[in-house]
């Protein structure tokens, strides 16, 4: 029961952060959106966002554990931010990582 409560709180935090991040991106504040993404990765998931780029999927999944789905949601939000900045290749790469995390 305690684990479930923890996961539900984490999901709520990530959902709120994603809403804020996407609002910043749509408000033409992509740099602030990226700072918020980085803070959410560290604060909620306990992992630096830059580590995602350096780790393979199995290692990332092992480090994230139950947080994999929240991490995938953050990557999808970042993909939207990158797409809004015209970085289609970066957005596609992040969406692919998110898909692998959801498996």
N, C-alpha and C positions, 0 to 999 in steps of 0.2 A: 504494500500500500504506500509506503514512504517513497519507494522508487518511482511509482506511478505519479505521485504528487510532484516529485522533483522534475520528472520529464514533462508533465503538463505545464509547470511554471516556466521551464526552459522554452517550451514551444510558444507560450504566450509572450515571453520576452523577445524571442526571435521574430514572431509575427509583428509585434509592435515596432521593432527596429526596422523590419523590412518596409512596413508602411511609411515610416519616417524617411528611410533611404530613398524609396521610390518617389516620395513627395519632393525631396530635395532635387533629385535628378530631373523631374518634370518641371521644377521651378528654376531650372537652368543653374543649378548649384552642384555640378557633378563632382567637383573636388571635395566639397563638404560631404557628399554622399559616400565617396570613397573613404574618407576619414571615419565616418560613422560605421561603414562596413568593417574596417580594420578594428575599431574599438569593440564591435559586437563579437567578432571572431575571438578576440582575446578575452573579453569580459564574460561572455556567455559560454563559449566553447572551449576556452582555455588553450587555444592554439593560435599562433600568429597566422594571418592570412597568407603571408609569403611562404609559409611552410607547405601550403597546398601545392604550390608550383614545383617544389623540390621532392615531394614524396610520390611514390607510386600508389595506385589505388589500394592494394591489399594493406600496405603500411598505414595509409591514411585511415582506412576503415578500422584497423586495429587500434589506432590512437583515439579515434572518435567514439568507438563503441556505439552506445545508444544515441549518441548525438549526430549520427550520420545523416539522418533525415533533415535535421535542423541545418546542418552544414550544406546539404544539397539545396535547401531553400535559399540560403544566403548566396550560394553560387549562382542560382537562377536570378536572384535580384541583381547581383553584380553584372550578370550577362545583360540584363535589361539596361543597366546604366551604361555599359560599354556600347551597346547597340545605339543608345540615344546619342552617344558621342561619335558615332560613325565607325566604330571598331567592330565590324561584323565578324572578322576572324577571331578576335579575342572573345566576343560573345559566344560564338560557336564552340570554342574550346572549353569555356567554362560550363556551358550547357552539357557538353559531353561528359565532363567530370561529374557534374550533378547527377546525370543519368546513371553513371557507374556506381555512385554512392548509394543510390536508391535500390540497387539490386541486392 
